[in-house]
């Protein structure tokens, strides 16, 4: 997913046989499929917030891609609908992850709406044709979250929500751990979890606190929406984006079970906005962050700013801290992931209620 992630895969292939330890063969039980992330040897991690679990699935998709070929699939939601035997309005694509080995795209898809939704996993190869991933008999392992929010709707009107559906908001594999962001049922609800893989035990995770400059207060119940592992100096950190839109860094070494950690807010990127996806990439010898948002387009940030970014510790009226450029010609982006070294694969609106899966040259 990011530069440090790719490096960790190359290192860890030396002990690839260990990744299958403790796995069982059969059909994993999913209630939902949400955040996706690839680990080593084509292992796909699938977040299931409804069941408060992450399932590691051995895809067997380990044939290396031969070239950085572009990909464009128009009306991907309509093609998936045809595959599933439903209309396009009954298809919701919840996440996208690219296998860094094969460069095949995997989509977490909800078939249907409401309580009768069925989750399915769809693969799109270089031919552009979507196909269902058969999960009836796969090697897999499960990490169950011990302190997930209660599965119920609370609040009224526009504020009504089921916090269980935010038990897992984003995931990433880093070195030998699966990193999970989301909410817990504790007073300090916002959590980061660093779970050693192969899965053995899952502890309570790290409670995280941030200062939200736009709100002028500390927050402990706002979930991370998207994050990436990122080296600052020689030390691995997580760069996390929150709704409305603080950008915060956390040292990975502080993610210990039961700990409470206050992040360093390095940017306020504008209110009335929800971050969707973030990647780190290298171009012309420099590193950049690319952040997709619900209402503020695609933000490109020079990662060199992060090393010396001051901490935001007082209320701000608008934007402050790390600056960004808006990529004006990347419109309607719903999801993105790296697609080789020089491209990103995006899910974007291609007209009213029509989605395209398309590779774009990294800006």
C-alpha positions in Angstrom: 0.0 0.0 0.0 2.9 2.4 0.7 6.6 2.6 0.2 7.5 1.2 3.7 4.9 -1.6 3.2 6.5 -2.7 -0.1 9.9 -2.8 1.5 8.6 -4.9 4.4 7.2 -7.5 1.9 10.5 -7.8 0.2 12.2 -8.5 3.6 9.6 -10.8 4.9 9.5 -13.2 1.9 12.6 -14.8 3.4 10.4 -16.4 6.0 7.3 -16.8 3.9 6.5 -20.3 5.2 5.7 -18.8 8.7 2.8 -16.7 7.4 0.5 -19.7 7.1 1.1 -20.8 10.7 -2.2 -21.6 12.5 -4.4 -21.2 9.4 -7.4 -23.4 8.8 -9.0 -24.4 5.5 -12.7 -23.8 4.9 -15.2 -21.0 4.3 -14.6 -17.9 6.4 -17.8 -16.3 7.8 -18.3 -12.7 6.8 -21.1 -10.4 7.8 -19.5 -7.4 6.1 -16.4 -6.7 4.1 -14.9 -3.3 4.6 -11.2 -2.2 4.7 -8.8 -4.3 2.6 -5.1 -4.6 2.8 -2.5 -6.9 1.3 0.3 -8.5 3.3 3.1 -10.9 2.1 2.6 -13.7 -0.4 -0.7 -12.6 -1.7 -2.4 -12.7 1.8 -5.4 -10.4 1.8 -6.7 -8.9 5.1 -10.4 -8.2 5.1 -12.0 -6.1 7.8 -15.5 -7.2 9.0 -16.8 -4.5 11.3 -20.2 -6.2 11.9 -18.5 -9.3 13.3 -15.7 -7.2 14.9 -13.0 -9.3 13.2 -10.3 -9.2 10.5 -9.8 -12.3 8.4 -6.5 -13.1 6.6 -7.2 -14.9 3.4 -4.6 -16.8 1.3 -5.5 -15.8 -2.2 -2.8 -17.8 -4.0 -2.5 -14.8 -6.3 1.3 -14.7 -6.4 2.3 -14.6 -10.1 4.2 -11.4 -10.7 2.8 -8.9 -13.2 4.9 -8.6 -16.3 4.6 -4.9 -16.9 3.0 -1.7 -15.7 0.1 -1.8 -18.1 -2.7 0.7 -17.7 -6.2 -0.4 -16.8 -9.6 1.2 -17.4 -12.9 -0.5 -16.8 -15.9 1.7 -17.5 -19.1 1.1 -15.5 -17.4 -1.4 -13.2 -20.5 -1.3 -10.8 -22.8 -2.3 -13.7 -20.4 -5.2 -14.7 -20.3 -6.4 -11.1 -24.1 -6.1 -10.9 -24.4 -8.3 -14.0 -22.0 -10.8 -12.4 -24.2 -10.9 -9.2 -27.5 -11.0 -11.0 -28.8 -7.7 -9.5 -29.2 -4.1 -10.7 -26.4 -1.6 -10.4 -28.2 0.3 -7.6 -27.9 -2.9 -5.5 -24.1 -2.8 -5.6 -22.0 -0.9 -3.2 -18.2 -1.0 -3.5 -16.8 -0.6 0.0 -13.0 -0.7 -0.6 -10.3 -1.3 -3.1 -6.9 -3.0 -2.7 -4.3 -3.8 -5.3 -2.2 -6.9 -4.9 1.4 -5.5 -5.2 2.7 -8.8 -6.7 0.1 -9.4 -9.5 -1.4 -5.9 -9.7 -4.8 -7.5 -9.7 -7.5 -5.4 -8.0 -9.7 -6.7 -5.2 -13.0 -5.0 -4.4 -15.0 -5.5 -1.2 -18.6 -5.4 -2.5 -22.0 -5.3 -0.8 -24.7 -7.1 -2.7 -28.0 -5.5 -1.8 -28.9 -2.7 0.6 -30.1 -2.7 4.2 -30.2 -5.7 6.6 -30.2 -8.3 3.8 -26.8 -7.1 2.4 -24.4 -9.9 1.4 -20.7 -9.3 1.2 -18.7 -10.6 -1.7 -15.1 -10.3 -2.8 -14.5 -9.4 -6.5 -11.2 -9.6 -8.4 -10.4 -7.6 -11.5 -7.4 -8.7 -13.6 -5.6 -6.9 -16.4 -8.3 -8.0 -18.8 -10.7 -5.7 -17.0 -13.3 -8.5 -16.4 -14.5 -8.8 -12.8 -14.8 -12.3 -11.3 -16.0 -13.6 -8.0 -13.4 -14.8 -5.6 -14.4 -18.3 -4.4 -14.1 -18.4 -0.6 -15.7 -21.8 -0.1 -12.4 -23.5 0.7 -9.5 -21.2 1.4 -6.8 -21.1 4.0 -7.5 -18.3 6.4 -7.2 -17.1 10.0 -9.2 -14.8 12.2 -8.4 -12.0 14.6 -11.4 -11.1 16.7 -11.5 -7.7 18.4 -12.2 -8.1 22.1 -13.7 -4.7 22.9 -15.8 -3.6 19.9 -18.7 -1.2 20.2 -22.1 -2.6 20.8 -24.0 -3.6 17.7 -26.9 -1.1 17.9 -28.1 2.1 16.5 -27.9 5.1 18.8 -28.8 8.8 18.3 -31.6 10.4 16.5 -32.2 11.7 13.0 -29.1 12.7 11.1 -27.0 11.8 14.1 -28.2 8.2 14.3 -25.5 5.6 13.7 -24.3 2.2 14.6 -20.8 2.5 16.1 -20.1 -1.2 15.5 -19.8 -0.3 11.8 -16.7 1.8 12.8 -15.0 -0.9 14.8 -12.6 -1.1 11.8 -12.1 2.0 9.7 -8.8 1.2 8.0 -6.1 -1.4 8.1 -2.5 -1.8 6.8 0.2 -4.5 7.1 3.5 -3.3 8.4 6.6 -5.5 8.9 5.1 -8.4 10.9 2.0 -6.7 12.2 -1.5 -5.9 11.1 -2.4 -2.3 12.0 -6.1 -1.6 12.7 -7.8 1.8 13.2 -11.3 2.0 14.6 -13.5 2.4 17.6 -13.8 0.4 20.8 -16.5 0.3 23.6 -14.2 2.1 26.0 -14.4 5.7 27.3 -11.3 6.6 25.1 -13.0 5.0 22.2 -10.6 5.7 19.3 -8.1 2.9 18.9 -5.0 1.7 17.1 -4.3 -2.0 17.3 -0.9 -3.6 16.3 -1.6 -7.3 16.0 1.3 -9.7 15.4 0.8 -11.9 12.4 0.3 -14.9 12.1 -2.6 -14.2 14.5 -2.4 -15.7 18.0 -3.9 -13.3 20.5 -5.5 -9.9 20.1 -5.1 -7.4 22.9 -7.2 -4.3 23.8 -5.1 -1.9 21.6 -3.9 1.6 22.1 -6.3 4.5 23.0 -5.4 7.5 20.9 -6.1 11.2 21.6 -5.8 14.1 19.2 -6.0 17.9 19.3 -8.6 19.0 16.7 -7.6 22.5 15.8 -10.8 23.4 13.9 -12.8 22.4 17.0 -10.3 23.8 19.5 -10.4 20.8 21.8 -8.9 17.4 22.5 -10.9 14.4 21.1 -10.8 10.7 22.1 -13.9 9.3 20.4 -13.3 10.4 16.8 -12.2 7.4 14.6 -9.2 7.5 12.3 -10.7 7.4 8.7 -7.5 6.5 6.8 -3.8 6.1 7.6 -0.5 5.0 6.2 2.8 3.8 7.8 5.5 6.3 7.1 9.1 6.7 8.1 10.0 10.0 9.8 13.8 10.1 10.0 14.6 6.4 10.7 11.5 5.9 12.9 8.2 4.4 11.6 5.1 6.5 12.3 1.5 6.4 11.3 0.1 9.4 9.4 -3.7 9.4 10.2 -6.5 11.6 8.8 -9.7 12.3 10.6 -13.0 13.8 9.6 -13.0 17.6 9.2 -9.8 17.2 8.6 -6.9 17.0 11.0 -3.8 15.1 9.9 -2.0 13.5 12.9 1.2 11.5 13.4 1.8 8.6 15.8 5.1 6.7 16.5 4.5 3.0 15.8 6.6 2.1 18.9 4.0 3.7 21.1 1.2 1.4 19.9 1.2 -0.9 23.0 -1.8 -2.7 24.5 -3.5 -0.6 27.2 -1.5 2.5 26.5 -3.0 6.0 25.9 -1.2 8.0 23.3 -1.6 11.6 22.2 -0.9 12.2 18.5 0.9 15.2 17.0 -1.5 17.2 14.9 0.5 18.5 11.9 -2.2 19.9 9.7 -5.8 21.1 9.6 -6.9 20.5 6.0 -10.4 22.1 6.1 -13.7 21.3 7.6 -16.9 19.7 6.2 -14.8 16.9 4.7 -14.2 13.2 5.2 -10.9 11.6 4.2 -11.3 8.4 2.2 -8.0 6.9 1.2 -4.3 7.8 1.5 -1.1 6.4 -0.1 2.6 7.3 0.0 4.7 7.2 -3.2 8.1 8.2 -4.6 8.6 10.3 -7.7 11.8 12.0 -9.0 13.6 11.1 -5.7 10.9 12.7 -3.4 8.2 11.2 -1.4 4.6 12.4 -1.4 1.3 11.7 0.3 -1.8 11.5 -1.8 -5.1 11.9 0.2 -8.6 11.4 -1.3 -11.5 13.3 0.3 -15.2 13.4 0.1 -15.5 17.1 -0.7 -12.0 18.6 -1.1 -10.7 16.6 -4.0 -7.3 14.9 -4.1 -4.6 16.5 -1.9 -0.9 16.1 -2.8 1.6 16.8 0.1 5.3 16.9 -0.1 6.3 14.4 2.6 9.5 16.4 3.5 7.2 18.9 5.3 6.4 16.3 7.9 9.9 15.9 9.4 9.8 19.4 10.9 6.1 20.1 11.1 5.2 22.0 14.2 2.4 20.7 16.5 -1.0 22.4 16.2 -2.0 23.1 19.8 -4.5 26.0 19.6 -7.8 26.6 17.8 -7.4 27.6 14.1 -10.0 29.3 12.0 -9.3 27.5 8.7 -6.3 25.6 7.3 -2.9 25.4 9.0 0.3 23.3 9.1 1.4 20.9 6.3 0.3 22.4 3.0 -1.0 20.6 -0.1 -1.8 21.0 -3.8 -5.1 20.0 -5.2 -4.9 17.6 -8.2 -7.6 19.3 -10.2 -8.0 16.7 -13.0 -8.6 13.9 -10.5 -12.3 14.3 -10.1 -14.8 12.0 -8.4 -12.3 9.7 -6.7 -14.0 7.3 -4.2 -11.1 4.9 -3.6 -7.4 4.6 -4.5 -4.4 2.4 -4.1 -0.9 2.2 -5.6 -0.7 0.3 -9.0 2.9 -0.4 -9.6 5.6 2.3 -9.0 4.2 5.0 -11.3 0.4 4.7 -11.3 -2.5 4.7 -8.9 -5.6 2.7 -9.4 -8.8 4.7 -8.6 -12.5 4.1 -8.3 -14.1 7.2 -9.7 -17.5 8.5 -10.7 -17.8 8.3 -14.5 -21.2 9.9 -14.8 -24.3 9.8 -12.7 -24.4 6.5 -10.6 -21.7 5.0 -12.9 -18.2 4.1 -11.6 -15.0 3.5 -13.5 -11.9 1.5 -12.3 -9.0 3.4 -13.8 -5.2 3.6 -13.5 -3.8 7.1 -13.5 -0.2 8.3 -13.6 1.0 9.5 -10.2 1.1 13.3 -10.1 
